[in-house]
């Protein structure tokens, strides 16, 4: 049985290198692909559902997934549509994204392309706001995947990941909130959640998503850590100290680490503590994928932090 099925848009990444004008490091990205790799590095069995172009970024993604043990049998290769690309710049306000993704292979994905048997037999199906924002057909595919999962007793997980370059806020709110009503686990980032909910305080934000029907809400708070809540309990996790250089995939790392640990332990708060450390460690290198930590690294840091407090 597959632990996690991720649905969305994988991307090629060009990440600006500090100190050298016009220099970029090629890598891989796409929020749900990052989540898939992060989960696989924690020991979860992961499959991906989507589409790639018949191009170098698409081939690089398949190679990377194979190296991580991720099942890509349900990722199609489009004959003419490309794999999407994005560029990352770094400034005083953090990282800034620019995208070349219009008409990408993933945006042509639809409900008819879903691997229904795989979804029905998984433990968790994961998608995001970006998975739905790239096109109407991709949006419908996520809704159908979540409905199929629910019919078969499979958990659903949703990252609200908001990109206003892809759709207006009013439409995003409607679709994201509907998806959250279908999600067992909601994984919002605080910046996106403030825009989507109109709320400012972390406790009010997690209450909002709990009222929509989530069993677990894990709200990431950037350099302030994270907040995990259920209807019975909530807990704040403070960040560990790291030499952060690039937070490009930190939220996606949190998602993958959280889901992998939640599947392993069945405890949202154990998963939250674990993912809090994994996400911090992922900021120590450039790019969305290369710095994603493996389980041994996360467990070693958790042990070191515990020893400091003893």
Buried (B, 14 or more C-beta within 10 A) or exposed (E): EBBBBBBBBBBBBBBBEEEEEEEBEEBBBBBBBBBBBBBBBBBBBBBBBBBBBBBEBBBBBBEBBEEBEBBBEBBBBBEEBBBBBBBBEBEEEEBEBEBBBEBBBBBBBBBEBBBEEBBBEBBBBBBBBBBBBBBEBBBBBBBBBBBBBBEBEBBBBBBBBBBEEBBEEEEBBEBBBBBBBBBBBBBBBBBBBBBBBEBEEBEEBBBBBBEBEBBBBBBBBBEEBBBBBBEEEBEBBEBBEBEBEBBBBBBBBBBBBBBBBBBBEEEBBBBBBBBBBBBBBBBEBBBBBBBBBBBEBBBBBBEEBEEEEE
